[in-house]
């Protein structure tokens, strides 16, 4: 049972700051241009080139991708000749339910359990406070979830969340945060949620400190909250900086807010966060959003379920926009799915043959499109890195937008702004 809210109601301002342990800096900036930067994050299971997009493997595995694509000698997942993925995201809530903490401990972590030899970032389970709110009871102590798999309950306190992530052995752990929907109208509710997230961070840090091996090999990221309110976001950033964690995430966005508010909030946070720490914008994965985020807001990492999830519905991401293979518009088109892509799918399938493959067998078609969409996202982030390094970012963004929207008149105003 969770303790009542009254057990911990003092404000953050009245609490002693729980500083994170002193640790080597994991991030190095290689090049900057305008409001974009590329760099490298050094983790236990290898280097991560940034900007980096993280595909989401909710249960610790990427749906629709074949195990023979894991190239252990390079410790990365190869998608095309030049595209690779060296950091994936797993979800603590779902992995904590199945396979569970005990089994992961037996296997000495998710890397061995899933035979994934590269880096893993684990979400804390905080997002489920929004997505599974009807299944959760939340107070100061933490949350109790009714399992979406069986009749069990999952108790998720800040300590539990970190303990599960320690059993997972993820290279980057996320703090448990109290997430409210971005459109929550009450200022008081949003403020209470932001302050609670800071108090929960202190408890996450304490649990991190309890396991010496975790301090040596895992990195705890703090999460900025506060909705679209400028004052709350500033207060959150200021409090988190005092904790001096290895990295910082911007949470609570991509929930249906106006794009203008989204961009302003991201820009506000990145302007205040330390330059020498990686910035992770949570839940962003639409190609246009990704380009704006990486090229105009000094963000280093993003994740989203969209590229892999949408492939299972017949959607291909391409340099010319999306193609819906569930519809018949491409049934007589013999051209490549994407002229810029060299993935296995694009090497072997035209638009017409992909349409026929998806229509006849959605499982096989979805798998082929998963390979393609992953290749597209990895190529896009590589192109952004190369454009920053070559100081050609303005030309890259212009060409990307004109290709994606087909004309200048079709580019949304929020993108231009």
C-alpha positions in Angstrom: 0.0 0.0 0.0 1.1 3.5 -0.7 1.5 6.0 2.1 -0.9 8.9 2.2 -0.1 12.2 0.4 0.4 14.0 3.8 3.6 12.0 4.4 5.6 14.2 2.1 4.0 17.6 1.4 6.8 20.0 2.2 7.8 22.2 -0.7 11.0 21.6 -2.7 12.3 24.9 -1.6 12.4 23.7 2.1 14.1 20.4 1.3 17.9 19.8 1.3 19.1 19.4 -2.3 20.0 15.8 -3.0 22.9 16.2 -5.4 23.7 13.4 -7.8 27.0 11.6 -7.3 30.0 13.2 -9.0 30.6 11.3 -12.2 32.6 11.8 -15.4 30.9 13.9 -18.0 29.4 11.5 -20.6 28.7 14.1 -23.4 31.1 15.9 -25.7 30.0 18.5 -28.3 31.8 18.0 -31.6 30.3 20.8 -33.7 27.6 23.5 -33.5 25.9 25.5 -36.1 23.1 28.0 -35.4 20.8 26.3 -32.8 22.0 22.8 -33.7 24.8 20.7 -32.4 26.3 17.2 -32.9 28.3 15.3 -30.4 28.9 11.9 -28.8 27.6 10.3 -25.6 29.9 7.7 -24.1 28.1 4.8 -22.5 29.0 1.4 -21.2 27.9 -0.4 -24.3 29.5 2.0 -26.8 29.4 5.5 -28.2 26.2 7.2 -29.3 26.5 9.8 -32.1 24.1 12.8 -31.6 21.6 14.0 -32.7 20.2 10.5 -32.1 16.8 9.0 -32.7 15.9 6.1 -30.4 13.4 3.5 -31.7 11.1 2.2 -29.0 11.3 -1.4 -28.0 8.6 -1.3 -25.3 9.3 -4.9 -24.1 13.0 -4.6 -24.8 12.8 -5.7 -28.4 12.0 -3.8 -31.6 8.8 -5.2 -33.2 9.1 -6.2 -36.8 12.9 -6.4 -37.0 14.8 -9.6 -37.5 17.3 -11.0 -35.0 19.9 -11.7 -37.7 20.1 -7.9 -38.3 21.8 -7.6 -34.9 25.5 -7.4 -35.8 27.2 -8.2 -32.6 30.7 -7.6 -33.9 29.8 -3.9 -34.2 27.5 -3.8 -31.2 24.8 -2.1 -33.3 21.7 -2.9 -35.3 22.5 -2.6 -39.0 19.6 -1.4 -41.2 21.2 -0.3 -44.5 24.7 0.1 -45.7 25.3 3.3 -43.8 22.4 3.3 -41.3 22.7 1.8 -37.8 21.1 2.1 -34.4 23.2 2.1 -31.2 20.6 3.1 -28.6 17.1 1.8 -28.2 14.4 2.6 -25.6 12.6 0.1 -23.3 9.8 0.8 -20.9 10.2 0.1 -17.2 6.5 -0.4 -16.6 6.1 -3.1 -19.2 9.4 -4.8 -18.7 8.8 -4.7 -14.9 5.6 -6.7 -15.5 7.1 -9.0 -18.1 9.7 -10.6 -17.9 9.9 -9.0 -14.5 12.7 -7.9 -12.1 13.5 -11.4 -10.8 14.0 -12.9 -14.2 16.1 -10.0 -15.4 18.3 -10.3 -12.3 18.8 -14.0 -13.1 19.9 -13.1 -16.6 22.1 -10.2 -15.3 20.1 -7.6 -17.2 18.1 -7.0 -20.4 21.2 -7.0 -22.6 21.8 -10.7 -22.0 18.1 -11.6 -21.8 17.4 -10.0 -25.2 20.8 -10.5 -26.7 21.1 -6.8 -27.4 24.7 -5.8 -27.2 24.4 -2.1 -27.7 22.9 0.7 -25.5 19.5 0.8 -23.8 17.7 3.7 -22.3 14.7 2.9 -20.1 11.7 5.1 -19.5 10.8 5.2 -15.8 7.1 4.4 -16.2 6.1 8.0 -15.7 4.4 8.2 -19.1 2.0 5.5 -18.0 0.6 7.9 -15.4 -0.9 9.6 -18.5 -1.5 6.7 -20.9 -2.8 4.3 -18.2 -4.3 6.8 -15.8 -7.5 4.8 -15.5 -5.4 1.8 -14.3 -3.3 3.8 -11.8 -3.7 5.2 -8.3 -1.1 8.0 -7.7 -0.1 9.9 -4.6 3.1 11.2 -3.0 4.6 7.8 -2.4 4.2 6.6 -6.0 1.7 4.8 -8.2 -0.1 1.4 -8.1 -1.0 0.1 -11.5 -3.5 -2.7 -12.3 -1.6 -4.9 -14.7 -2.6 -4.7 -18.3 -1.4 -8.4 -18.7 -3.1 -10.2 -15.8 -4.7 -9.6 -12.3 -1.5 -8.5 -10.6 -0.7 -5.0 -9.4 2.5 -3.2 -10.0 3.6 -0.8 -7.3 5.9 1.8 -8.8 7.5 4.2 -6.4 10.6 6.2 -7.4 12.7 3.6 -5.6 10.9 0.7 -7.3 11.3 2.4 -10.7 15.1 2.8 -10.3 15.5 -0.7 -8.8 13.8 -2.3 -11.8 16.0 -0.2 -14.1 19.0 -1.4 -12.2 17.9 -5.0 -12.7 17.4 -4.2 -16.4 21.0 -2.8 -16.5 20.0 0.1 -18.9 22.8 2.4 -19.8 20.5 5.4 -19.2 17.8 5.4 -16.5 15.1 7.9 -16.3 13.7 9.3 -13.1 10.1 8.5 -12.2 8.2 11.7 -12.8 4.6 12.7 -12.1 3.3 13.3 -15.6 0.0 15.2 -16.3 -1.5 15.7 -19.7 -0.2 18.8 -21.4 -3.7 20.2 -21.6 -4.4 20.0 -17.9 -6.1 23.3 -17.3 -5.3 23.7 -13.6 -2.1 25.7 -12.8 -2.2 24.3 -9.2 -2.3 20.7 -10.5 0.5 21.3 -12.9 2.6 23.0 -10.2 2.0 20.2 -7.7 3.0 17.6 -10.4 6.2 19.5 -11.2 7.2 19.8 -7.5 6.4 16.2 -6.9 8.6 15.2 -9.8 11.5 17.0 -8.1 10.9 15.3 -4.8 10.7 12.0 -6.6 14.0 12.7 -8.3 15.7 13.1 -4.9 14.4 9.6 -4.0 15.6 8.2 -7.4 19.1 9.6 -6.7 19.1 7.9 -3.3 18.2 4.5 -4.8 20.9 5.0 -7.5 23.5 5.6 -4.8 22.6 2.4 -3.0 24.0 0.2 -5.7 27.7 0.9 -6.4 27.7 -1.0 -9.7 24.8 1.1 -10.9 26.7 4.3 -10.1 29.7 3.0 -12.2 27.8 1.8 -15.3 24.4 3.5 -15.4 23.4 7.2 -15.9 20.4 8.8 -14.3 18.6 11.5 -16.3 16.3 14.0 -14.7 13.1 15.2 -16.4 11.9 18.8 -16.8 8.1 19.2 -16.2 5.7 22.1 -15.9 3.4 21.9 -18.9 3.4 24.9 -21.2 3.8 27.3 -18.4 7.0 29.3 -18.6 7.4 30.0 -14.9 6.9 26.3 -14.0 9.4 25.1 -16.6 12.0 27.6 -15.4 11.5 26.5 -11.8 11.8 22.9 -12.8 15.0 23.4 -14.7 16.6 25.4 -11.9 15.8 22.7 -9.4 17.1 19.9 -11.6 20.4 21.7 -12.4 21.1 21.7 -8.7 21.0 17.9 -8.7 23.7 17.8 -11.3 22.5 14.6 -13.1 24.4 13.2 -16.1 21.7 14.3 -18.5 18.3 16.0 -18.7 15.1 15.2 -20.5 12.2 17.5 -21.5 9.0 15.7 -20.7 5.3 16.3 -20.8 5.0 17.4 -24.4 3.8 15.8 -27.6 0.4 15.4 -26.1 -1.7 17.4 -28.6 -0.5 20.9 -27.7 -0.2 23.6 -30.5 3.1 23.3 -32.4 3.9 27.0 -31.5 3.6 26.2 -27.7 5.6 23.0 -28.2 8.5 24.8 -29.9 8.5 27.7 -27.4 8.6 25.3 -24.5 11.5 23.3 -25.9 13.4 26.4 -26.8 12.9 27.8 -23.3 14.2 24.6 -21.6 17.2 24.1 -23.8 18.2 27.8 -23.3 18.4 27.1 -19.5 19.8 23.6 -19.4 23.6 23.1 -19.1 25.4 23.1 -22.4 27.7 20.2 -21.4 24.9 17.7 -20.7 22.8 15.8 -23.2 19.2 17.0 -23.8 16.6 14.4 -24.5 13.2 15.5 -25.8 10.7 12.7 -25.0 8.1 11.4 -27.4 9.1 13.1 -30.7 9.4 11.1 -33.9 7.5 12.6 -36.8 10.1 13.4 -39.4 9.3 17.1 -39.6 9.2 17.5 -35.8 12.5 15.7 -35.6 14.2 18.1 -38.1 12.8 21.2 -36.4 13.8 19.8 -33.0 17.4 18.8 -33.9 18.1 21.7 -36.2 16.6 24.6 -34.3 16.5 23.8 -30.6 19.8 22.2 -29.6 18.3 18.9 -28.7 20.5 15.8 -28.7 18.1 12.8 -28.4 14.5 11.9 -29.3 12.3 8.8 -29.2 8.9 7.8 -30.5 6.9 4.7 -31.3 5.6 6.3 -34.5 8.1 5.0 -37.1 7.7 1.3 -36.2 4.0 1.4 -35.1 2.9 3.2 -38.3 4.8 0.6 -40.4 2.4 -2.1 -39.1 -0.5 -0.1 -40.6 1.1 0.1 -44.0 2.8 3.6 -43.8 6.2 4.1 -45.3 8.2 7.2 -44.3 10.1 8.7 -47.3 12.0 11.8 -48.3 8.9 12.8 -50.3 6.4 12.3 -47.4 4.4 9.3 -46.3 3.1 6.5 -48.5 0.1 4.5 -47.4 0.3 1.0 -48.8 -3.0 0.1 -47.3 -4.6 2.2 -50.1 -4.6 1.5 -53.8 -3.0 4.8 -55.1 0.4 3.1 -55.6 -1.0 -0.2 -57.0 0.5 0.5 -60.5 3.6 2.4 -59.5 6.9 0.6 -60.4 9.2 3.2 -58.8 11.3 2.7 -55.7 9.6 3.2 -52.3 12.2 5.9 -51.6 14.9 6.9 -54.1 17.3 7.9 -51.3 17.0 4.6 -49.4 19.3 1.6 -49.7 17.6 -0.7 -47.1 16.8 -4.3 -47.9 13.1 -3.5 -48.5 13.9 -0.7 -51.0 16.5 -2.8 -52.8 13.9 -5.6 -53.5 10.5 -4.0 -53.6 8.8 -1.3 -55.8 5.8 0.6 -54.6 3.6 -1.8 -56.5 5.2 -4.9 -55.2 5.1 -3.5 -51.6 1.4 -2.7 -52.0 0.8 -6.3 -53.1 2.9 -7.7 -50.3 1.1 -5.7 -47.6 -2.3 -6.5 -49.0 -1.6 -10.3 -49.1 0.2 -10.6 -45.7 0.1 -7.6 -43.3 2.6 -9.3 -41.0 5.2 -9.7 -43.7 4.4 -6.3 -45.2 4.6 -4.7 -41.8 8.0 -6.3 -41.1 9.4 -5.0 -44.5 8.1 -1.5 -43.8 9.6 -1.6 -40.2 13.0 -2.2 -41.8 12.5 0.6 -44.2 11.1 3.1 -41.6 14.0 2.4 -39.3 16.4 2.9 -42.1 14.7 6.2 -43.0 14.9 7.5 -39.4 18.6 6.5 -39.0 19.5 8.1 -42.3 17.6 11.3 -41.5 19.6 11.7 -38.2 22.8 10.9 -40.0 22.1 13.5 -42.6 21.4 16.1 -39.9 24.8 15.2 -38.2 26.6 15.5 -41.5 24.9 18.9 -42.3 26.0 20.3 -38.9 29.5 19.0 -39.3 29.8 20.5 -42.8 28.1 23.8 -41.7 25.5 23.1 -44.4 22.4 23.0 -42.1 20.5 25.8 -43.8 20.7 24.0 -47.2 19.8 20.7 -45.6 16.7 22.0 -43.9 15.6 23.9 -47.0 16.0 20.8 -49.2 14.3 18.5 -46.7 11.2 20.7 -46.3 10.8 21.3 -50.1 11.1 17.6 -50.8 8.8 16.5 -48.0 6.1 19.1 -48.7 6.7 19.3 -52.5 6.5 23.2 -52.5 7.3 26.1 -50.3 3.6 27.1 -50.1 2.8 23.8 -48.4 5.3 24.2 -45.6 3.4 24.9 -42.3 3.8 28.3 -40.8 5.1 26.8 -37.5 8.0 25.2 -39.3 8.9 28.5 -41.0 8.7 30.3 -37.7 
